[in-house]
């Protein structure tokens, strides 16, 4: 018998996988050292916050608009 997954937790895991990939792409785009600081900060946040940070990272990469971690936190958590 298969165990039923909690869909919210599963979706959060998928979003965090994307966060990790975006974090690494962000580092490459802006010439930063390898790190997963954005992932580390957002891994315990709500699915909504993770979704928002993923959107922000995609937009910043596309627009070549660098923001440091503190600026990202302010944009997502203190709107």
C-alpha positions as CSV (number, residue, x, y, z in Angstrom):
1,X,0.0,0.0,0.0
2,X,1.4,3.4,-1.0
3,X,1.6,6.1,1.6
4,X,-0.3,9.2,0.6
5,X,1.8,12.3,0.5
6,X,0.9,15.6,2.1
7,X,0.3,17.7,-1.1
8,X,1.3,21.0,0.6
9,X,4.6,19.6,1.9
10,X,5.3,18.0,-1.5
11,X,4.6,21.3,-3.3
12,X,6.9,23.1,-0.9
13,X,9.7,20.6,-1.6
14,X,9.3,21.1,-5.3
15,X,9.4,24.9,-4.9
16,X,12.5,24.6,-2.7
17,X,14.2,22.5,-5.4
18,X,13.5,25.4,-7.8
19,X,14.8,27.9,-5.2
20,X,18.1,26.0,-5.0
21,X,18.5,26.0,-8.8
22,X,17.6,29.7,-9.0
23,X,20.0,30.5,-6.2
24,X,22.8,28.8,-8.1
25,X,21.8,30.5,-11.4
26,X,21.6,33.8,-9.5
27,X,25.2,33.3,-8.2
28,X,26.4,32.5,-11.7
29,X,24.6,35.5,-13.3
30,X,26.0,38.0,-10.9
31,X,29.5,36.4,-10.4
32,X,28.9,35.4,-6.8
33,X,30.7,32.6,-4.9
34,X,28.9,29.3,-4.8
35,X,26.4,29.4,-1.9
36,X,22.8,28.6,-1.2
37,X,22.1,31.4,1.2
38,X,18.8,32.3,-0.3
39,X,17.6,28.7,-0.1
40,X,18.9,28.5,3.5
41,X,17.0,31.5,4.6
42,X,13.7,30.7,2.8
43,X,13.6,26.9,3.5
44,X,11.6,27.3,6.7
45,X,9.3,30.0,5.4
46,X,5.7,29.6,4.1
47,X,5.0,28.2,0.6
48,X,3.8,31.6,-0.4
49,X,7.1,33.3,0.6
50,X,9.0,30.6,-1.3
51,X,6.8,31.1,-4.4
52,X,7.4,34.9,-4.2
53,X,11.2,34.6,-3.8
54,X,11.3,32.2,-6.8
55,X,9.4,34.8,-8.9
56,X,11.7,37.6,-7.7
57,X,14.8,35.6,-8.5
58,X,13.6,34.8,-12.0
59,X,12.7,38.4,-12.6
60,X,16.1,39.7,-11.3
61,X,18.0,37.2,-13.4
62,X,16.0,38.1,-16.5
63,X,16.4,41.9,-15.9
64,X,20.1,41.6,-14.7
65,X,19.0,43.3,-11.5
66,X,21.2,42.3,-8.5
67,X,19.7,42.4,-5.0
68,X,21.6,41.2,-1.9
69,X,19.9,38.9,0.6
70,X,18.8,41.6,2.9
71,X,17.0,43.4,0.0
72,X,15.4,40.2,-1.1
73,X,14.2,39.5,2.5
74,X,12.7,43.0,2.7
75,X,10.9,42.6,-0.7
76,X,9.4,39.3,0.2
77,X,8.8,39.3,3.9
78,X,8.0,43.0,4.7
79,X,5.7,44.0,1.9
